[in-house]
Amino acid sequence: MSSSEGTPGAGLPQKGSASGARPVDAIEKLRRRIGAAGGAPPPPPPTGGGEDEDDEGMLRMSFLEHLEELRSRIIRSVIGVGVAFTVSLLFSSQLWNFVRQPARISLLSLGYDPDLYVISPMEGFNIVWFKLPLVCSIFLAFPCVLYQVWAFVSPGLYRRERRWAAPFILVSSGLFLLGGCFAYFVVFKYGLTFLLGIEHGNGVKAMVSITEYFDLFVNVMLGVGVVFELPILIFFLCLLRIVTPGFLVRHSRYAILIIFIIAAVVTPTPDVFNMMLFALPMCALFYVGIFAGYLLVLNREQRKFPWKKALTIGAIVLLLLAAAVSLAITKGHYKLVPHWPFFMK
């Protein structure tokens, strides 16, 4: 028998041998081998000092600091409205002539007196020198107020959320302005003629109050301006996944039916073509919103829109429309006129 066999515990690993090394020592040796072979330990995780952290750091304000910021933005908005009110007050007479022009045209076309009537002594002063400049100042100061709201809200948004701000402000303001122009030159002018002419010739004479007229004017301007925000509404509904462009396309016949009913009521003539001229812009807004939602879905799915095919189809549609107008002029005895509806029999 050898001495190793007779020694108790000789077959067990000794303390300090390679096979009996501690796990910590083995890990340390492995790290040294990796370093000697040209490797490098993984970099430490980022500390989060990027732009998003800066954005979040701006949110770390006390309640009183938030109130102070809100107070500052409100004061600046009020100052902007005050300056716009002062400027509007200086041009109150010119503004009133602009506002009453649709009533003058409608009353003259029906054979009535083109003047508006004052019922109470303070009515004219209240409308011309207070309400009209106030409404005009709100419109003029709207960009300033919108900027102050954005300046107060933007620190709480991430960078990917802020990129929607500029397109949203520009498109919504442009659509609202376009709706106001459409309401003034088309909807209010011919709608007022329709309303005043319902009882024309039945022994009823129109005597329009200045207050009633101004309230109707403001309501129509604001209402049509809000209606022209339809593409923005559809876009955000698609953004929030409440509706899809396919759903809107499948149910678009109901929206088109409502649009054509409204167009048939307010169109100045019983001509179908003039009704189409009124209804097509509203239908176009509906489909513009669907198209914007479709682009959003394509971007979400990382697909591209076939612009070449779409432009080709658009060019074909324009050519067909031009051919239809030319045919209506030559065969249908239509003619072009320098005022709305620009095309009549």
C-alpha positions as semicolon CSV with decimal commas, in nm:
position;residue;x (nm);y (nm);z (nm)
1;M;0,000;0,000;0,000
2;S;0,136;0,341;-0,099
3;S;0,157;0,625;0,140
4;S;-0,102;0,822;-0,055
5;E;-0,359;0,554;-0,013
6;G;-0,295;0,521;0,355
7;T;-0,315;0,890;0,427
8;P;-0,662;0,995;0,541
9;G;-0,818;1,258;0,319
10;A;-0,544;1,229;0,056
11;G;-0,804;1,185;-0,226
12;L;-0,992;1,509;-0,135
13;P;-0,898;1,844;-0,293
14;Q;-0,660;2,039;-0,080
15;K;-0,716;2,397;0,020
16;G;-0,537;2,623;-0,225
17;S;-0,530;2,372;-0,512
18;A;-0,667;2,462;-0,860
19;S;-0,959;2,221;-0,832
20;G;-1,059;2,354;-0,495
21;A;-1,041;2,724;-0,586
22;R;-1,323;2,945;-0,474
23;P;-1,581;3,057;-0,734
24;V;-1,481;3,421;-0,689
25;D;-1,117;3,343;-0,772
26;A;-1,225;3,149;-1,083
27;I;-1,434;3,442;-1,208
28;E;-1,143;3,680;-1,148
29;K;-0,907;3,456;-1,349
30;L;-1,162;3,442;-1,632
31;R;-1,180;3,820;-1,642
32;R;-0,800;3,844;-1,658
33;R;-0,789;3,598;-1,949
34;I;-1,052;3,799;-2,140
35;G;-0,856;4,118;-2,081
36;A;-0,532;3,956;-2,196
37;A;-0,701;3,833;-2,516
38;G;-0,786;4,190;-2,616
39;G;-1,142;4,196;-2,484
40;A;-1,290;4,470;-2,274
41;P;-1,556;4,462;-2,008
42;P;-1,897;4,585;-2,118
43;P;-1,949;4,958;-2,078
44;P;-2,156;5,075;-1,785
45;P;-2,521;5,152;-1,855
46;P;-2,599;5,508;-1,961
47;T;-2,666;5,749;-1,683
48;G;-2,968;5,894;-1,861
49;G;-2,820;6,233;-1,925
50;G;-2,988;6,266;-2,265
51;E;-3,248;6,506;-2,387
52;D;-3,541;6,311;-2,248
53;E;-3,392;6,343;-1,899
54;D;-3,362;6,715;-1,952
55;D;-3,727;6,725;-2,050
56;E;-3,821;6,531;-1,741
57;G;-3,601;6,755;-1,528
58;M;-3,801;7,056;-1,642
59;L;-4,108;6,896;-1,486
60;R;-3,952;6,896;-1,141
61;M;-4,113;7,217;-1,027
62;S;-4,299;7,288;-0,712
63;F;-4,670;7,360;-0,708
64;L;-4,610;7,729;-0,647
65;E;-4,367;7,744;-0,939
66;H;-4,632;7,594;-1,167
67;L;-4,884;7,851;-1,047
68;E;-4,635;8,132;-1,108
69;E;-4,570;8,005;-1,462
70;L;-4,944;7,980;-1,528
71;R;-4,997;8,332;-1,396
72;S;-4,725;8,467;-1,624
73;R;-4,874;8,299;-1,933
74;I;-5,225;8,425;-1,853
75;I;-5,100;8,782;-1,809
76;R;-4,919;8,770;-2,143
77;S;-5,229;8,633;-2,315
78;V;-5,445;8,908;-2,167
79;I;-5,193;9,170;-2,279
80;G;-5,203;9,029;-2,632
81;V;-5,584;9,039;-2,638
82;G;-5,577;9,394;-2,499
83;V;-5,341;9,517;-2,769
84;A;-5,554;9,350;-3,038
85;F;-5,870;9,504;-2,887
86;T;-5,714;9,852;-2,899
87;V;-5,618;9,808;-3,264
88;S;-5,965;9,673;-3,349
89;L;-6,132;9,962;-3,168
90;L;-5,950;10,210;-3,391
91;F;-6,100;10,043;-3,699
92;S;-6,449;9,970;-3,565
93;S;-6,627;10,158;-3,844
94;Q;-6,438;9,974;-4,117
95;L;-6,494;9,641;-3,944
96;W;-6,866;9,704;-3,914
97;N;-6,894;9,789;-4,283
98;F;-6,724;9,457;-4,355
99;V;-6,958;9,266;-4,123
100;R;-7,283;9,419;-4,251
101;Q;-7,196;9,376;-4,619
102;P;-7,367;9,032;-4,654
103;A;-7,686;9,171;-4,500
104;R;-7,680;9,469;-4,734
105;I;-7,641;9,245;-5,040
106;S;-7,915;9,005;-4,928
107;L;-8,165;9,279;-4,841
108;L;-8,107;9,465;-5,167
109;S;-8,146;9,146;-5,371
110;L;-8,490;9,095;-5,212
111;G;-8,596;9,459;-5,254
112;Y;-8,577;9,552;-4,886
113;D;-8,418;9,847;-4,712
114;P;-8,046;9,759;-4,671
115;D;-8,017;9,923;-4,328
116;L;-8,019;9,734;-3,997
117;Y;-8,232;9,855;-3,708
118;V;-8,151;9,950;-3,349
119;I;-8,413;9,861;-3,087
120;S;-8,258;10,015;-2,775
121;P;-8,036;10,325;-2,734
122;M;-7,729;10,130;-2,624
123;E;-7,764;9,853;-2,881
124;G;-7,558;10,016;-3,156
125;F;-7,280;10,121;-2,921
126;N;-7,270;9,777;-2,761
127;I;-7,233;9,599;-3,096
128;V;-7,014;9,833;-3,299
129;W;-6,782;9,965;-3,028
130;F;-6,759;9,672;-2,787
131;K;-6,867;9,328;-2,909
132;L;-6,727;9,362;-3,260
133;P;-6,377;9,479;-3,149
134;L;-6,377;9,212;-2,877
135;V;-6,455;8,929;-3,120
136;C;-6,203;9,065;-3,369
137;S;-5,936;9,095;-3,098
138;I;-5,987;8,732;-2,999
139;F;-5,927;8,626;-3,359
140;L;-5,623;8,852;-3,395
141;A;-5,469;8,745;-3,063
142;F;-5,542;8,376;-3,117
143;P;-5,184;8,295;-3,231
144;C;-5,044;8,470;-2,923
145;V;-5,280;8,288;-2,687
146;L;-5,210;7,957;-2,857
147;Y;-4,835;8,013;-2,821
148;Q;-4,869;8,089;-2,449
149;V;-5,069;7,771;-2,398
150;W;-4,807;7,574;-2,587
151;A;-4,522;7,735;-2,389
152;F;-4,690;7,628;-2,065
153;V;-4,765;7,271;-2,178
154;S;-4,454;7,189;-2,384
155;P;-4,215;7,127;-2,090
156;G;-4,431;6,830;-1,994
157;L;-4,403;6,664;-2,335
158;Y;-4,136;6,440;-2,480
159;R;-3,949;6,533;-2,793
160;R;-4,143;6,286;-3,007
161;E;-4,465;6,449;-2,885
162;R;-4,345;6,802;-2,950
163;R;-4,293;6,736;-3,320
164;W;-4,671;6,734;-3,369
165;A;-4,707;7,088;-3,234
166;A;-4,603;7,299;-3,533
167;P;-4,802;7,101;-3,795
168;F;-5,106;7,094;-3,566
169;I;-5,101;7,470;-3,503
170;L;-5,041;7,562;-3,867
171;V;-5,295;7,322;-4,017
172;S;-5,568;7,392;-3,761
173;S;-5,525;7,770;-3,792
174;G;-5,526;7,749;-4,172
175;L;-5,839;7,533;-4,181
176;F;-6,019;7,763;-3,938
177;L;-5,930;8,068;-4,149
178;L;-6,040;7,887;-4,464
179;G;-6,369;7,798;-4,297
180;G;-6,425;8,160;-4,197
181;C;-6,370;8,279;-4,554
182;F;-6,602;8,011;-4,689
183;A;-6,867;8,107;-4,433
184;Y;-6,844;8,479;-4,511
185;F;-6,841;8,462;-4,891
186;V;-7,071;8,161;-4,942
187;V;-7,263;8,018;-4,646
188;F;-7,369;8,333;-4,465
189;K;-7,436;8,539;-4,775
190;Y;-7,664;8,291;-4,952
191;G;-7,799;8,140;-4,632
192;L;-7,919;8,483;-4,518
193;T;-8,080;8,544;-4,856
194;F;-8,259;8,211;-4,827
195;L;-8,386;8,284;-4,474
196;L;-8,503;8,636;-4,555
197;G;-8,666;8,528;-4,880
198;I;-8,884;8,248;-4,740
199;E;-9,181;8,481;-4,680
200;H;-9,090;8,734;-4,946
201;G;-9,400;8,845;-5,137
202;N;-9,646;8,726;-4,871
203;G;-9,693;9,063;-4,707
204;V;-9,399;9,012;-4,469
205;K;-9,129;9,280;-4,457
206;A;-8,784;9,209;-4,317
207;M;-8,662;9,436;-4,035
208;V;-8,336;9,291;-3,911
209;S;-8,209;9,395;-3,569
210;I;-7,841;9,477;-3,539
211;T;-7,803;9,249;-3,235
212;E;-7,977;8,952;-3,395
213;Y;-7,773;8,995;-3,712
214;F;-7,440;9,018;-3,532
215;D;-7,513;8,714;-3,314
216;L;-7,606;8,513;-3,624
217;F;-7,293;8,634;-3,802
218;V;-7,063;8,526;-3,518
219;N;-7,236;8,191;-3,477
220;V;-7,207;8,110;-3,848
221;M;-6,842;8,217;-3,866
222;L;-6,746;8,010;-3,563
223;G;-6,964;7,715;-3,662
224;V;-6,828;7,680;-4,014
225;G;-6,474;7,740;-3,889
226;V;-6,513;7,453;-3,644
227;V;-6,664;7,231;-3,916
228;F;-6,355;7,291;-4,127
229;E;-6,152;7,132;-3,847
230;L;-6,302;6,796;-3,949
231;P;-5,974;6,665;-4,099
232;I;-5,794;6,737;-3,771
233;L;-6,062;6,551;-3,576
234;I;-6,047;6,249;-3,806
235;F;-5,667;6,245;-3,788
236;F;-5,662;6,239;-3,409
237;L;-5,933;5,974;-3,394
238;C;-5,711;5,756;-3,611
239;L;-5,408;5,851;-3,402
240;L;-5,585;5,733;-3,086
241;R;-5,703;5,416;-3,269
242;I;-6,068;5,501;-3,203
243;V;-6,157;5,467;-3,572
244;T;-5,975;5,347;-3,880
245;P;-5,971;5,492;-4,232
246;G;-6,139;5,175;-4,358
247;F;-6,427;5,218;-4,114
248;L;-6,478;5,579;-4,223
249;V;-6,473;5,485;-4,591
250;R;-6,730;5,208;-4,537
251;H;-6,967;5,448;-4,360
252;S;-6,894;5,759;-4,565
253;R;-7,230;5,745;-4,743
254;Y;-7,405;5,871;-4,429
255;A;-7,173;6,170;-4,400
256;I;-7,215;6,251;-4,770
257;L;-7,594;6,230;-4,738
258;I;-7,596;6,483;-4,453
259;I;-7,364;6,715;-4,646
260;F;-7,586;6,711;-4,955
261;I;-7,900;6,775;-4,751
262;I;-7,740;7,087;-4,603
263;A;-7,620;7,193;-4,948
264;A;-7,967;7,153;-5,098
265;V;-8,116;7,382;-4,832
266;V;-7,869;7,671;-4,853
267;T;-7,790;7,665;-5,228
268;P;-7,919;7,991;-5,384
269;T;-8,061;7,822;-5,695
270;P;-8,235;7,487;-5,755
271;D;-7,958;7,396;-6,000
272;V;-7,792;7,064;-5,922
273;F;-7,454;7,191;-6,036
274;N;-7,455;7,478;-5,785
275;M;-7,552;7,236;-5,511
276;M;-7,252;7,026;-5,610
277;L;-7,028;7,331;-5,587
278;F;-7,140;7,384;-5,230
279;A;-7,130;7,020;-5,120
280;L;-6,803;6,915;-5,280
281;P;-6,578;7,125;-5,048
282;M;-6,740;6,966;-4,743
283;C;-6,704;6,618;-4,890
284;A;-6,344;6,700;-4,977
285;L;-6,273;6,789;-4,614
286;F;-6,412;6,456;-4,502
287;Y;-6,192;6,263;-4,742
288;V;-5,890;6,479;-4,662
289;G;-5,927;6,367;-4,302
290;I;-5,953;6,003;-4,413
291;F;-5,643;6,046;-4,629
292;A;-5,449;6,195;-4,336
293;G;-5,552;5,901;-4,120
294;Y;-5,442;5,660;-4,394
295;L;-5,098;5,823;-4,408
296;L;-5,076;5,785;-4,032
297;V;-5,156;5,414;-4,056
298;L;-4,894;5,367;-4,329
299;N;-4,634;5,544;-4,118
300;R;-4,726;5,330;-3,819
301;E;-4,683;5,015;-4,029
302;Q;-4,360;5,150;-4,186
303;R;-4,501;5,149;-4,537
304;K;-4,482;5,414;-4,807
305;F;-4,767;5,580;-4,992
306;P;-4,771;5,532;-5,373
307;W;-4,746;5,901;-5,459
308;K;-4,683;5,847;-5,832
309;K;-4,998;5,642;-5,875
310;A;-5,203;5,889;-5,672
311;L;-5,078;6,189;-5,870
312;T;-5,157;6,010;-6,195
313;I;-5,513;5,939;-6,082
314;G;-5,550;6,301;-5,965
315;A;-5,437;6,433;-6,301
316;I;-5,690;6,209;-6,477
317;V;-5,969;6,334;-6,249
318;L;-5,877;6,697;-6,319
319;L;-5,881;6,632;-6,692
320;L;-6,224;6,470;-6,668
321;L;-6,351;6,763;-6,460
322;A;-6,218;7,012;-6,714
323;A;-6,385;6,816;-6,993
324;A;-6,715;6,817;-6,801
325;V;-6,697;7,195;-6,751
326;S;-6,618;7,248;-7,118
327;L;-6,910;7,026;-7,218
328;A;-7,144;7,214;-6,984
329;I;-7,040;7,547;-7,138
330;T;-7,080;7,433;-7,498
331;K;-7,381;7,201;-7,469
332;G;-7,557;7,302;-7,147
333;H;-7,544;7,680;-7,198
334;Y;-7,352;7,742;-6,875
335;K;-7,116;8,037;-6,838
336;L;-6,837;8,148;-6,609
337;V;-6,906;8,449;-6,385
338;P;-6,661;8,652;-6,169
339;H;-6,848;8,579;-5,845
340;W;-6,980;8,282;-5,653
341;P;-7,080;8,025;-5,769
342;F;-6,853;8,120;-6,066
343;F;-7,044;7,884;-6,295
344;M;-7,414;7,918;-6,366
345;K;-7,675;7,874;-6,635
